Amino acid sequence: MDIIKKIFPFAFGTKDVSSLIIKIVIHVLIGALAGAVLGIMTAVPLVGVFASLIMGVVDLYVLADLVILILSYTKVLK
């Protein structure tokens, strides 16, 4: 569990609903920003391929962090 806390430090420590909602909004904004950057970067053919790989990793990290955030808030993960 310590490894997960080191990789996803933003997902732990949520005590109340307001901080949970703020963290969810931040995750959605990061995902939207990554999508916007990917849309801009795909205009250049070679850069678009690498950008899509990097943005895929970013989206996967944000999704995993969001899932861990919800599981941590509901006390499934401790």
Rosetta constraint file for C-alpha pairs under 8 A:
AtomPair CA 1 CA 5 HARMONIC 6.35 0.50
AtomPair CA 2 CA 6 HARMONIC 6.25 0.50
AtomPair CA 3 CA 7 HARMONIC 6.26 0.50
AtomPair CA 4 CA 8 HARMONIC 5.84 0.50
AtomPair CA 4 CA 9 HARMONIC 7.84 0.50
AtomPair CA 5 CA 9 HARMONIC 5.12 0.50
AtomPair CA 5 CA 11 HARMONIC 7.85 0.50
AtomPair CA 5 CA 12 HARMONIC 7.17 0.50
AtomPair CA 8 CA 12 HARMONIC 7.71 0.50
AtomPair CA 8 CA 65 HARMONIC 6.08 0.50
AtomPair CA 10 CA 65 HARMONIC 7.50 0.50
AtomPair CA 10 CA 69 HARMONIC 7.75 0.50
AtomPair CA 11 CA 65 HARMONIC 5.87 0.50
AtomPair CA 11 CA 66 HARMONIC 7.01 0.50
AtomPair CA 11 CA 68 HARMONIC 5.96 0.50
AtomPair CA 11 CA 69 HARMONIC 4.21 0.50
AtomPair CA 11 CA 70 HARMONIC 7.96 0.50
AtomPair CA 11 CA 72 HARMONIC 7.11 0.50
AtomPair CA 12 CA 68 HARMONIC 7.92 0.50
AtomPair CA 12 CA 69 HARMONIC 6.26 0.50
AtomPair CA 12 CA 72 HARMONIC 6.20 0.50
AtomPair CA 12 CA 73 HARMONIC 7.73 0.50
AtomPair CA 14 CA 19 HARMONIC 6.23 0.50
AtomPair CA 14 CA 20 HARMONIC 6.09 0.50
AtomPair CA 14 CA 69 HARMONIC 7.82 0.50
AtomPair CA 14 CA 72 HARMONIC 7.70 0.50
AtomPair CA 14 CA 73 HARMONIC 6.05 0.50
AtomPair CA 15 CA 19 HARMONIC 7.21 0.50
AtomPair CA 15 CA 20 HARMONIC 7.75 0.50
AtomPair CA 15 CA 73 HARMONIC 7.09 0.50
AtomPair CA 16 CA 20 HARMONIC 6.47 0.50
AtomPair CA 17 CA 21 HARMONIC 6.15 0.50
AtomPair CA 18 CA 22 HARMONIC 6.22 0.50
AtomPair CA 19 CA 23 HARMONIC 6.10 0.50
AtomPair CA 20 CA 24 HARMONIC 6.17 0.50
AtomPair CA 20 CA 69 HARMONIC 7.96 0.50
AtomPair CA 20 CA 73 HARMONIC 7.66 0.50
AtomPair CA 21 CA 25 HARMONIC 6.15 0.50
AtomPair CA 22 CA 26 HARMONIC 6.21 0.50
AtomPair CA 23 CA 27 HARMONIC 6.22 0.50
AtomPair CA 24 CA 28 HARMONIC 6.25 0.50
AtomPair CA 24 CA 66 HARMONIC 6.93 0.50
AtomPair CA 25 CA 29 HARMONIC 6.13 0.50
AtomPair CA 26 CA 30 HARMONIC 6.14 0.50
AtomPair CA 27 CA 31 HARMONIC 6.20 0.50
AtomPair CA 27 CA 62 HARMONIC 6.27 0.50
AtomPair CA 27 CA 66 HARMONIC 6.81 0.50
AtomPair CA 28 CA 32 HARMONIC 6.12 0.50
AtomPair CA 29 CA 33 HARMONIC 5.97 0.50
AtomPair CA 30 CA 34 HARMONIC 6.10 0.50
AtomPair CA 30 CA 62 HARMONIC 7.56 0.50
AtomPair CA 31 CA 35 HARMONIC 6.24 0.50
AtomPair CA 31 CA 58 HARMONIC 7.83 0.50
AtomPair CA 31 CA 59 HARMONIC 6.02 0.50
AtomPair CA 31 CA 62 HARMONIC 6.79 0.50
AtomPair CA 32 CA 36 HARMONIC 6.17 0.50
AtomPair CA 33 CA 37 HARMONIC 6.16 0.50
AtomPair CA 34 CA 38 HARMONIC 6.09 0.50
AtomPair CA 34 CA 55 HARMONIC 6.08 0.50
AtomPair CA 34 CA 58 HARMONIC 7.29 0.50
AtomPair CA 34 CA 59 HARMONIC 7.26 0.50
AtomPair CA 35 CA 39 HARMONIC 6.13 0.50
AtomPair CA 35 CA 55 HARMONIC 7.38 0.50
AtomPair CA 36 CA 40 HARMONIC 6.34 0.50
AtomPair CA 37 CA 41 HARMONIC 6.07 0.50
AtomPair CA 38 CA 42 HARMONIC 6.09 0.50
AtomPair CA 38 CA 48 HARMONIC 7.33 0.50
AtomPair CA 38 CA 51 HARMONIC 6.21 0.50
AtomPair CA 38 CA 52 HARMONIC 6.23 0.50
AtomPair CA 38 CA 55 HARMONIC 6.57 0.50
AtomPair CA 39 CA 43 HARMONIC 7.42 0.50
AtomPair CA 41 CA 47 HARMONIC 6.49 0.50
AtomPair CA 41 CA 48 HARMONIC 5.14 0.50
AtomPair CA 41 CA 51 HARMONIC 6.46 0.50
AtomPair CA 42 CA 47 HARMONIC 6.95 0.50
AtomPair CA 42 CA 48 HARMONIC 3.97 0.50
AtomPair CA 42 CA 49 HARMONIC 7.31 0.50
AtomPair CA 42 CA 51 HARMONIC 7.43 0.50
AtomPair CA 42 CA 52 HARMONIC 7.72 0.50
AtomPair CA 43 CA 48 HARMONIC 6.69 0.50
AtomPair CA 44 CA 48 HARMONIC 5.62 0.50
AtomPair CA 45 CA 49 HARMONIC 6.78 0.50
AtomPair CA 46 CA 50 HARMONIC 7.01 0.50
AtomPair CA 47 CA 51 HARMONIC 5.94 0.50
AtomPair CA 48 CA 52 HARMONIC 5.92 0.50
AtomPair CA 49 CA 53 HARMONIC 6.50 0.50
AtomPair CA 50 CA 54 HARMONIC 6.25 0.50
AtomPair CA 51 CA 55 HARMONIC 5.87 0.50
AtomPair CA 52 CA 56 HARMONIC 5.88 0.50
AtomPair CA 53 CA 57 HARMONIC 6.45 0.50
AtomPair CA 54 CA 58 HARMONIC 6.30 0.50
AtomPair CA 55 CA 59 HARMONIC 5.98 0.50
AtomPair CA 56 CA 60 HARMONIC 6.10 0.50
AtomPair CA 57 CA 61 HARMONIC 6.11 0.50
AtomPair CA 58 CA 62 HARMONIC 6.16 0.50
AtomPair CA 59 CA 63 HARMONIC 6.09 0.50
AtomPair CA 60 CA 64 HARMONIC 6.08 0.50
AtomPair CA 61 CA 65 HARMONIC 5.99 0.50
AtomPair CA 62 CA 66 HARMONIC 6.06 0.50
AtomPair CA 63 CA 67 HARMONIC 6.24 0.50
AtomPair CA 64 CA 68 HARMONIC 6.13 0.50
AtomPair CA 65 CA 69 HARMONIC 5.94 0.50
AtomPair CA 66 CA 70 HARMONIC 6.32 0.50
AtomPair CA 67 CA 71 HARMONIC 6.17 0.50
AtomPair CA 68 CA 72 HARMONIC 5.82 0.50
AtomPair CA 68 CA 77 HARMONIC 7.66 0.50
AtomPair CA 69 CA 73 HARMONIC 6.12 0.50
AtomPair CA 70 CA 74 HARMONIC 6.20 0.50
AtomPair CA 71 CA 75 HARMONIC 6.13 0.50
AtomPair CA 71 CA 76 HARMONIC 5.17 0.50
AtomPair CA 71 CA 77 HARMONIC 5.72 0.50
AtomPair CA 72 CA 76 HARMONIC 5.88 0.50
AtomPair CA 72 CA 77 HARMONIC 4.79 0.50
AtomPair CA 72 CA 78 HARMONIC 6.25 0.50
